[in-house]
Amino acid sequence: MSGCFAVTAGGTGGHLFPAEALARELLSLGRAVHLMTDERTDIFGDRVFGAEVHCLRAARLTGSPAQAVRGLATVAAGVVQARRLLRQLSPAAVIGFGGYPSVPTMAAAAYLGLPIMILEQNAVLGRANRLLAPMARQIATGFPTAVGLRPADRARAVHTGNPVRPEFVKAGRKDYSAPQPGGPIELLVLGGSQGAHALSKIVPRAVMMLPLRLRERLRISQQVRPEDLAAVSEIYRGGEIAAELKSFFDDVPERLVRAHLVICRAGASTVAEIAAVGRPALLIPYPFATDDHQTANAGALSDAGGAWTIAQSSLAPASLAGRLEYLFADNAVLATAARDAWEFGRRDAAQRLAKLALSLELGGAGRRELCGCAA
């Protein structure tokens, strides 16, 4: 099958959503797309519409020695599956978005000598991509720099940005309006698809420490884990604070547009989405992320002026309340951060990445001219 592309990504939103954005772009250009992942992608339904989905065997190589051996056997079986499928498809290129379910496909592609491209979404190169980078013909990066990229591989690296779904690109067309004196203040608290326990503990207590004049104006949307829902709800209800609490919001782009300030983790997709819409944020990196990549992600946006980074070890109700009171009192600070976040964003990342993928179809010739990217 000529003219098709194989896309492989882990079965979580952080990997699948950028893969979806690329798939949509390639499909719009008349290319067939085959998504190769594991069974967890079923939870996302038909989000990757138009792309044929192939579920392969995959496993983490962690745990006890016995678990690692079983995992290795599972990965080997996945490689055999992927190799057979790739031979049938004969794709123009194989694009990897990370996550352990992508390993069998990328290993099979390397074995077959197919053109490989990887996207490193974080500001720190992931473990799988460190191994794959020397074999990749093109290396796309979500951030301007990717720590861990070897000097020999930098010549093939292009900063495309991390693709976001079209809903976020559309939302980013609406200008930021700072809170008006006496008017409502929209605070959006995100902690990943299931909320963050640390934010559920600290944010409500910080809000309760704000002056009454601010508490009365707050309109809070907060993602909360199911097990934390009752406790968080009780705090806000006791303070008569308008709050909508859910374990998952399926309308995040619209909520970002309304938000005057966002409090959230610093996953690569979250940072890209905030920047695409152009909203100021307090970023609380997840301290146990691999290689502390969320701190690097947060630092990139904060250094650009679009956010403020707070280490979870320094997160306390009193200090957070003080930060919120300061920000809500200075519209100019919020507006400047929103503008800087917007300028940091790459709303055309999906197009840049698609053009880079298409350059592999042309043998890589003139890749910078084709994608309009800078290394």
N, C-alpha and C positions, 0 to 999 in steps of 0.2 A: 504494500500500500504506500504510494508515494505522496509526499506533501503533508504527511501527518506528523504530529509531535507527541512524544510521551512525556507526561508530567508526573513526577512522583513526590509525595509529601506525606509526612506523618499524619495520623488521624485526629489531630487536635486543631482547634481553630487557628492558633498562631501560625501553623504551617499551611493549613488548607485554605484560609481566606486569601492570602497572597497568590496561591496556586489558582484559586478560582478566578481572581482578577486577571491573571495572565491567560487562563483558558478562555474567558469571555472575549478578550482582545483578539486572540488567535482565531477563535471561531468567527468573529466579525470580519476577519480578513479572509475567510473562506477555507481555513485550515481545519482538518479534523484533529481532535485532541483526545488522547487516551490517558485517563488518570489511573495511576498504579499506586495502591495504598493498602491498608489493612481494613478489617471489618468495621473498625470504629467510625469510618466515614459515614456509615449508615445513619448516625445521629444527626447529620447535617442535611438529610433528605436530598432534595434535588437542587441544592444550592449551586452545584457545578453543572448547570443545565447544559445539555448538548454535548457534554463530554462523556465518552463511554468509560465506565468505571470497572476496573479489574482489581479484585481483592487477592493479595498474595500473602503467603505466610511470612511472619516477621516476629522478632522477639528481642528483648533487651539482653545484653550479655553481662548481666549483673547478678548479684546474689551469691549464694553458696556455690562451691565448685560444681556440685551436681546440677544446680540451676543453670549455671553458665554453660555446662556441657549440653544440656537440653536446649538452651537458647541457641547455641551454635548449630546444633542439628536442625533446628527450625529455620534459622537464617539460610543454611545450605539448601534446604528444600525450597525456600523462597527464591533463591538465586536460580535454581533449576527451572522453576515456574517462570520467572522473569525472562530468562534466556530464551525459553521456548516461545514466549509471547512476543518478545522483541524481534526474533527472527521472522515471525509471521507478519508483524506490522512494518518492519523496516523503516522506522521513523527517521525523519530528517535530523532530529536531535532529541536528546533526552535531557530534561531540565529537572534538577533536584532542588527541593525546598527544605530539606532537612527533616529530622525526626527519624527514629530507628526504623519505621516501616519503609523508608526510602532506601535503606542500605542494600537490600537484595537487588532492586532494580538498577541502582547505580553500579553495583559490582558487576552485574550481568552486562550492562552497557559497556563498561570498561573492557571486559573480557572479549566482547564482540567487536571492539574497536569503533563503536558509534560515537559521533560527536557529543560531548558532554558539556553542559553548562550548569553551574550552581549559583544559587542566590544565597548569600549570607545576610540574613535579615537583621542580625544583632550587630552591635558595635564591637563585639569580640567574636572571633571566628570559632564556630562550634567544633566539637571533636570530630564529627563525621566529615565536615567540610575541610578540616585540616588534612585529613587523609586523602580526600578527593581532589583538593586544589591542584596538586601537581598533574593530575590526569585531565583536568578540565581545560577545554579550549577557551572558554570564556568564564570569567568570575564576576558576577554582578554583586554589588554591595548595597545594602539598605541605608547605610550611614556613610558620610564622607570618608571616614577611615574605618578599617577593620583590624583591630589589634590581633596579632597572631598570624597575619598573612606574611608569608616568607618573601624576602626581596625578589627571589627568582620568579614568584608568581604575580608580583604587582604589575608587571607589564601587561598582563591579561585581565586586570581588574578594571571595572567600570562602575562608577557610582550611578546607578539607575534610580535609587530610592526603593523603598519597600512598597509594592503595589497595595492599594486599598480598594475596597469594593466601590462600584459606581455610586452607591448611595452616599458615601462619604465625600466623593468628588463633587456631587451635586450639592450637598449640604455646605461645602466650602465656598459656594458662590454667594452666601449671605454674610454681609459684613457684621463685625462684632459691635455690639452696643453695650457699653458699660452700665452698671446699675444707676438708675436715676435717683436723685435725692428723695427719700421717703417711699420709693417704689420697691417692688419685690426684688429679692436677690435669689437667683437660681444657682443652687449648688448641686453638682453632679458628682457622686461618689461611686467609682467603679473599682472592683477588685478582681477582675477576671470573670470568666463565665459563671463562676459560683460564688463570687464575692470573696473578700479577704477577712479572716478572723481578726487580724490586728486592727484593721480599719473599723470593723464593727465594735471593737472595744474602745478605741480612742476617739473616733470622730464624734459620736453622740455626746460623750462626756465633755469634749471640747466645746461643742455647740452650746451645751447648757451653761458654760462659763462666759458666754458672750453677753454683753449688755442687753437688757430687755428690748431696747430700741432696734437692735439688729435681729434678735431672735424673732421678733414679730414680723420681720420682712422676709425671713428665709422661706424658700420653697426648695425642699431637699428631695432629690431622687437618689436612692442608694441601693446598690446591689448588696445583698446580705445572704450569707449561707443559711439554709433552712434551719439548722440547729441554733442559729443566733437570732432568728427573726423575732421571737417573742420578747427577748431581752431588749433588743434595739427599739422595737415598737413601743415598749413600755416607757423607755426613757423619753422618746420624742412625744408620746402622748401625755406624759406627766408634765412636760414643759410646754404643752399646747403648741407644738411646732408642726407646721404643715410638712408632712413627709410621705413619700410613696416608696415603699420597700418591696423589692422583689429579688428572687435568687437569680433571675436572668431577665434582661431587657432586650426585646427584639426590635426596638426602635432607637438604638443608641445614636444614629446620625441625627435624628430630630432632637433628641435630648442634648446633644452637643451644641447644636445651633442655639438652643435656648439658654445654655449654661453661661453664667458669668465667670465661673471658676470650676475647675475639675480637680478632684482629688483621686489619685489612682496609682496603680502599680506602673511599672515601666517596661512591660514587654514590648518587643519590636513593633508588633501590629498596633498596640495601643498608642505608642508614641507617634507612629506614622498617621494614625487616624486623627489624633488631636492636632497634629501639624497640618494635615490636609484641610481640616475645618477651620483652623486658626483660632484656638481657644487657649487662654492661660491655664496653667496646671501646677498643682503641687504634686510632685512625683515621689512616691514612697517605694523605692526598689525592694523587690522580694529578696531578702538577705541570703536565702539558700539556693538561689538560681545558679546553675552551672557556671563556673568561672566568674561569678558575680557579674554576669553580663548585663543585668538590669541596671546596675549602678553606672556602667559605661553608657548604656542607652540614655538614661536620665541625664547624665553629664553632658551629652552631646546637645540635647535640646536646651538644657539650662545654660550652657556656654553660649548658645545662640541668642539667649535672652527670652526664650519662649516659655520658660518654666522655672520652678524652684525645686531643688532636690532636698529631701529630708531623709536621712538614714532612719530605718525603723528603730535602731537602738537609741536614737535621739527623739523619737516620737513620744510626746507626752501631752495629756489634755491641756495643761496650762500653756505650754509653749505653742501648741497648735492654735489655741484660742487667740493668743496674742498675735500670731501671724495672720489669722483670718480677719481680726479686727483691723489690723493695719492695712491689709489689702482692700477690704470693703470700704475703707475710709478714703482711698486714693484711686479715683477712677482712671487717672492718667497712667498709673503703674500697670493696672490691669489692661488698659487699651494698648499700651506699648508692648506688653508681653504677648497679647493676642496678635499684634502685627508681626512681631518677630517669629512667633510660632508659624504663622502663615507663610512667611518668607522662607522658613526652614523646610516647609512641606514640599513634597514632590507629587503633585496631583496627576502628573503625566507618567508616573513610574511604570504603570502597566504598558503604556505605549513604548516607552524606552526599552523595557525588558523584552517585549514582543519583537521589536526591531533588532535587538541584539540576538534573539533566538533565530530570526530569519536570516541574519548574517551567517549563521552556521550552515544554513541551506545553500548559501553562496560560497561556502568554503572559507568563511571568515574574512574574505577580501573586503577592504574598505569598511571595517566595522564601525569606526568612529564617525565616518561620513554618513553611514546609514542610520545609526541610532542617535546622532546628534548629542552624544554624551562626552564628558571629559573623564579622564582616568582619575 
